[in-house]
Amino acid sequence: METTAVQKTLLKTLGISASAALIAMFAYGASAQEKKPDPPKKAPACKTIKAQAGCEARAADCGWVAESKDDKGKVKAKAYCRAKPKEPPKKPEPKKADPKK
């Protein structure tokens, strides 16, 4: 049985396509094996911090509230850590009218 030019071209094309698909599968498998970096960890919420030192270490966003006592020395409210209020975004200053006009 003789092979024609069309059959030879078809076999070459199928062979190239199969090898390209095989290389793509290996490349995908290799990229799946790469270790991805861990996402950055968030700091714990201020209200979960129980120690004064830990709260004061995050002075930028947390504040320590001391315990309050009544006249007899009995504790009315325990000390705790809370988040500082966020500043509202500043509004842009209104443009002044040009006095030359």
C-alpha positions in Angstrom: 0.0 0.0 0.0 1.4 3.3 -1.1 1.0 6.5 0.9 0.1 9.6 -0.9 1.3 13.1 -0.2 -1.9 14.0 1.6 -1.6 11.0 3.9 2.1 11.9 4.7 1.1 15.5 5.4 -1.8 14.4 7.6 0.5 12.0 9.6 3.1 14.7 10.1 0.5 17.2 11.3 -1.0 14.7 13.7 2.4 13.8 15.1 3.3 17.5 15.6 -0.1 18.2 17.3 0.3 15.2 19.6 3.8 16.2 20.6 2.6 19.8 21.3 -0.2 18.5 23.4 2.1 16.2 25.4 4.6 19.1 26.0 1.7 21.3 27.1 0.5 18.7 29.6 4.0 18.3 31.1 4.3 22.1 31.4 1.0 22.3 33.2 1.9 19.5 35.6 5.2 21.2 36.4 3.6 24.6 37.1 1.0 22.8 39.4 3.9 21.5 41.4 5.5 24.9 42.1 5.1 26.1 45.6 3.0 29.2 45.8 3.8 31.9 48.4 1.5 32.0 51.4 -0.8 35.0 51.5 0.2 37.7 54.0 -1.2 37.1 57.5 -3.4 39.7 59.0 -2.8 41.0 62.4 -5.3 39.9 65.0 -8.2 42.3 65.8 -7.5 44.8 68.6 -10.5 43.5 70.6 -8.9 40.0 70.8 -5.7 41.2 72.5 -5.8 40.6 76.2 -2.4 41.9 77.4 -1.6 45.6 77.7 1.9 45.1 76.2 0.5 43.5 73.1 -2.0 46.3 72.6 0.6 49.0 73.2 2.9 47.3 70.6 0.3 48.2 68.0 -0.1 51.8 69.0 -0.8 52.8 65.4 -4.2 51.2 65.3 -5.0 50.0 68.9 -5.4 51.7 72.2 -5.5 50.4 75.8 -8.4 51.4 78.0 -7.6 51.0 81.7 -10.0 49.4 84.1 -12.4 51.7 86.0 -13.1 51.3 89.8 -15.7 52.8 92.0 -15.1 54.7 95.3 -14.8 51.4 97.3 -12.2 50.0 94.9 -14.4 47.5 93.2 -13.7 47.0 89.5 -16.6 48.4 87.5 -15.1 47.7 84.0 -12.2 45.5 83.2 -9.3 46.9 81.1 -9.4 46.1 77.4 -7.8 46.9 74.0 -9.8 48.6 71.3 -9.3 49.8 67.8 -8.6 53.5 67.3 -11.2 55.3 65.2 -10.2 55.7 61.6 -9.9 59.2 60.2 -12.5 60.2 57.6 -11.1 60.9 54.2 -10.2 64.5 53.7 -12.3 66.5 51.3 -10.6 68.4 48.6 -10.6 72.2 49.1 -13.1 73.9 46.8 -11.5 75.8 44.0 -11.5 79.6 44.3 -12.9 81.7 41.6 -10.3 83.5 39.5 -10.4 87.2 40.4 -9.2 88.2 36.9 -12.4 87.2 35.2 
